[in-house]
Amino acid sequence: MAVHAFIFPGQGSQTVGMGRDLAAAFSAAREIFEEVDETLGQKLSKIMFEGPPEALTSTENTQPALMTHSMAVLRVLEREGGFSVADRAVLVAGHSLGEYTALAAAGSFTTGQAARLLRLRGLAMQKAVPAGEGAMAALLGAELDLALSICAEATAPGELVEAANDNGGGQVVISGHRVAVERAIEIAKTRGVKRALLLPVSAPFHCALMAPAADAMRDALDASRPLPPIVPLVANVTAAKVTEPDEIVRLLVIQVTATVRWRESVAAMVAMGVTSFIELGAGRVLSGLIRRIAPDAATASVGTPAEIEALLKTI
């Protein structure tokens, strides 16, 4: 019998039109979109359904939008299929902002709390570094040790670049001052990295430059105390299980400036007995990474009415 972990996507999985078919098909999904719109005092659902793309990719919108889509999928599964996180999953995890979604799915935050926190997180991250000063790049065909070595070589006084995401499958994302990131790209070309390219992001996430955003999140999280999750979270920062609310808050604050240890998190979940990963929300990014990290594990991506129907027939 399959042992499931539910996983939730991060930035980069968004597309204009996300969630529109869910809202058209299910009242349970519409309730989630309306709740978030009301909470934020903004028609975020209109941006999700219709764009324009530049509005959706603005990080203060992207972050709550991805969470909202995932929670709409989960609400439909609960309402239409008698689906329960507590009954169906042994662990939850999310990539970067997806960690907040995972906690909402596990009952630590309400959907409204998660929306407010992610709106603040997006705004704080955007404000932490002046526009144009930061950058991120993907190193394809590089494992973490090589990426760390490249970052060390590219770092100079007053110019830092760090590993932001260890995504697995030979994909590491680096982040920092633009000049240092560009230097790292040139170094990578001489170190056997298959491909190194700048990413179209609005800020250098998950590096020390995000310290002001971490401070903002500490204050916000202290005011929005999470409940213990109904199933454990595998945290980005530690790649280990966590259930204690104070520790969850501590790790969410650290996560703003720390490496997302996704490769290690997936490996840890497999070591804990997980045989199936179900990605709830937009896109298939995490499922693709998992197939490289843990090729023997089953994966499913569930973000549309047809995919919900297929999952309910099999799980």
C-alpha positions in Angstrom: 0.0 0.0 0.0 1.4 3.4 -1.0 2.6 5.8 1.7 1.8 9.4 0.7 3.5 12.7 1.2 1.6 15.8 0.0 3.9 18.5 -1.5 3.2 22.1 -2.5 4.9 24.1 -5.3 6.9 27.3 -5.0 7.6 30.3 -7.2 8.0 29.5 -10.9 4.9 27.2 -11.1 2.5 30.0 -11.7 0.7 30.5 -15.0 -2.1 32.9 -16.1 -5.3 30.9 -16.0 -4.3 28.9 -12.9 -7.4 27.8 -11.0 -9.9 29.2 -13.4 -11.2 25.7 -14.4 -11.5 24.8 -10.7 -13.6 27.8 -9.9 -15.9 27.1 -12.9 -16.3 23.5 -11.9 -16.5 23.5 -8.0 -18.2 25.7 -5.5 -15.6 24.5 -2.9 -12.8 26.0 -5.0 -14.7 29.3 -5.5 -15.1 29.6 -1.7 -11.3 29.5 -1.4 -10.7 32.1 -4.1 -13.4 34.4 -2.6 -11.9 33.9 0.9 -8.5 35.0 -0.2 -9.8 37.9 -2.3 -11.7 39.2 0.8 -8.7 38.6 3.1 -6.3 40.6 0.9 -8.9 43.2 -0.2 -7.9 42.5 -3.8 -9.2 40.5 -6.7 -6.2 38.1 -6.6 -8.4 35.5 -8.4 -8.9 37.8 -11.4 -5.1 38.2 -11.7 -4.7 34.4 -11.5 -7.5 33.7 -14.0 -6.9 36.5 -16.5 -3.5 38.1 -15.8 -1.8 40.2 -17.0 1.4 38.0 -16.6 3.4 40.8 -15.1 0.9 41.2 -12.3 0.9 37.5 -11.6 4.7 37.2 -11.6 5.0 40.1 -9.1 6.1 38.2 -6.1 3.6 39.7 -3.7 0.9 38.2 -5.9 2.7 35.0 -6.9 3.2 33.8 -3.4 -0.4 34.0 -2.2 -1.7 32.9 -5.6 0.2 29.6 -5.6 -1.0 28.9 -2.1 -4.6 29.7 -3.0 -4.6 27.4 -6.0 -3.2 24.5 -3.9 -5.7 25.1 -1.1 -8.6 25.2 -3.7 -7.5 21.8 -5.0 -7.3 20.4 -1.5 -10.8 21.9 -0.5 -12.3 20.2 -3.6 -10.7 16.9 -2.7 -12.1 17.2 0.8 -15.6 18.2 -0.3 -16.0 15.9 -3.4 -14.0 12.9 -2.3 -14.1 12.8 1.5 -10.4 13.3 1.3 -8.4 14.1 4.5 -4.8 15.1 4.9 -4.7 13.3 8.3 -6.0 10.1 6.8 -4.1 10.2 3.5 -0.7 11.7 4.2 2.1 10.8 6.6 4.1 14.0 5.9 3.7 17.4 4.2 6.3 19.6 2.6 6.5 22.6 0.3 9.2 24.4 -1.8 10.0 27.8 -0.3 6.6 29.6 -0.2 5.0 26.1 -0.5 6.0 25.5 3.0 3.3 27.9 4.1 0.8 26.1 1.9 1.9 22.8 3.5 1.3 24.2 6.9 -2.1 25.5 5.9 -3.0 22.1 4.5 -2.0 20.5 7.8 -4.1 23.0 9.8 -1.3 25.1 11.3 -2.5 28.2 9.5 -5.9 29.1 8.1 -6.0 29.9 4.4 -6.5 33.5 5.3 -3.5 33.6 7.6 -1.3 32.0 5.0 -2.5 34.5 2.4 -1.7 37.5 4.6 1.7 36.0 5.6 2.7 35.3 2.0 1.6 38.7 0.8 3.8 40.2 3.5 6.6 37.8 2.7 6.5 38.8 -1.0 6.5 42.5 -0.3 9.3 42.2 2.3 11.4 40.2 -0.1 10.9 42.7 -2.9 11.8 45.6 -0.6 14.9 43.9 0.9 17.2 44.6 -2.1 17.0 47.6 -4.4 15.7 46.7 -7.9 18.5 45.6 -10.2 21.1 44.9 -7.4 20.2 41.3 -6.9 19.9 38.3 -9.2 19.5 34.5 -9.2 20.8 31.9 -11.6 20.3 28.2 -12.2 23.3 25.9 -12.5 22.2 22.9 -14.5 24.5 19.8 -14.2 25.9 20.9 -10.9 25.6 19.2 -7.5 25.6 21.2 -4.3 29.3 20.8 -3.5 30.3 22.2 -6.9 27.8 25.0 -6.6 29.2 26.0 -3.2 32.7 26.0 -4.5 31.7 28.2 -7.4 29.9 30.6 -5.1 33.0 30.8 -2.8 35.2 31.7 -5.8 32.7 34.3 -7.0 32.2 36.0 -3.7 34.2 39.3 -3.2 34.3 42.0 -0.5 30.8 43.5 -0.5 29.5 41.1 -3.1 28.0 37.8 -2.1 26.5 34.8 -3.9 25.1 31.8 -2.1 23.2 28.5 -2.9 19.5 29.3 -2.7 17.9 26.0 -3.7 19.4 22.6 -3.8 16.7 21.2 -6.1 18.3 17.8 -6.9 18.9 16.1 -10.2 21.9 18.3 -10.8 20.0 21.6 -10.4 21.2 24.2 -7.9 20.0 27.8 -7.9 22.3 30.5 -6.7 21.4 34.0 -5.4 23.0 37.2 -4.4 24.4 40.5 -5.7 24.0 40.6 -9.5 27.7 41.2 -10.1 28.6 38.2 -8.0 26.0 36.0 -9.6 27.2 37.0 -13.1 30.7 36.2 -12.0 29.6 32.8 -10.8 28.0 32.1 -14.1 31.3 32.7 -15.9 33.2 30.6 -13.4 30.6 27.8 -13.8 31.4 27.7 -17.5 35.0 26.7 -16.7 34.0 24.2 -14.1 32.1 21.6 -16.2 28.6 22.9 -15.4 26.3 22.0 -18.3 24.4 25.3 -18.3 24.3 28.4 -16.2 21.6 31.0 -16.8 20.1 34.0 -15.1 16.5 33.5 -13.9 13.7 36.1 -14.5 13.1 36.9 -10.8 12.4 40.2 -9.1 14.7 39.7 -6.1 17.6 37.4 -4.9 15.6 35.0 -2.7 17.1 32.7 -0.1 20.4 34.4 0.6 21.8 36.7 3.3 20.5 39.8 1.4 17.0 38.8 2.5 17.8 39.5 6.2 15.4 42.5 6.3 12.6 40.2 5.0 13.5 37.6 7.7 13.0 40.3 10.4 9.6 41.3 8.9 8.5 37.6 8.9 9.7 37.1 12.5 7.4 39.9 13.7 4.4 38.6 11.5 4.8 35.0 12.6 5.1 35.9 16.2 1.6 37.6 15.8 0.2 34.6 13.8 1.1 31.7 16.0 0.7 28.4 14.1 -1.1 25.4 15.6 0.7 22.0 15.6 0.2 20.4 12.2 -2.0 17.4 12.0 0.8 15.6 10.2 4.5 16.5 10.4 6.1 19.1 8.1 9.5 18.3 6.6 11.2 21.7 6.8 13.2 23.3 4.0 15.9 24.4 6.4 16.6 21.1 8.1 15.2 18.4 5.8 13.7 16.9 8.9 10.3 16.5 10.6 8.9 19.3 12.7 5.6 19.6 14.6 6.3 22.1 17.5 4.9 25.6 16.7 7.8 27.6 18.2 10.3 25.5 16.1 8.1 25.9 13.0 8.2 29.7 13.5 12.0 29.7 14.0 12.6 27.6 10.8 10.2 29.8 8.7 12.2 32.9 9.7 15.5 31.2 8.9 14.1 29.9 5.6 14.0 33.4 4.2 17.8 33.6 4.0 18.7 29.9 4.0 19.1 27.3 1.3 16.0 25.3 0.4 17.2 21.8 0.9 14.7 20.1 -1.4 16.9 17.2 -2.6 17.7 16.3 1.0 14.0 16.7 2.0 12.8 14.3 -0.6 15.5 11.8 0.3 14.6 12.1 4.0 10.9 11.5 3.2 11.8 8.3 1.2 13.9 7.2 4.1 10.9 7.7 6.4 8.9 5.3 4.3 7.2 7.6 1.7 6.6 5.8 -1.6 4.2 8.3 -3.3 4.4 12.1 -3.6 1.2 14.0 -4.5 1.8 17.6 -5.7 -1.2 19.7 -5.1 -1.5 22.9 -7.1 0.0 24.6 -10.1 2.3 22.8 -12.5 4.5 19.7 -12.2 7.8 21.2 -11.2 8.2 19.3 -7.9 7.1 16.0 -9.5 9.8 16.4 -12.1 12.4 17.0 -9.5 11.3 14.0 -7.5 11.6 11.7 -10.4 15.3 12.6 -10.6 15.9 12.4 -6.8 13.8 9.3 -6.0 13.1 7.5 -9.3 11.4 4.6 -7.6 8.8 6.8 -5.9 5.4 7.4 -7.5 4.4 11.0 -8.3 1.1 12.7 -9.2 0.4 16.3 -10.0 -3.1 17.5 -9.2 -4.2 21.0 -10.2 -7.2 20.6 -12.6 -10.6 19.0 -12.4 -9.5 16.1 -14.5 -6.5 15.5 -12.3 -8.6 15.6 -9.2 -11.0 13.0 -10.7 -8.0 10.8 -11.6 -6.6 11.0 -8.1 -9.8 10.2 -6.4 -10.1 7.0 -8.5 -6.6 5.8 -7.5 -5.9 6.9 -3.9 
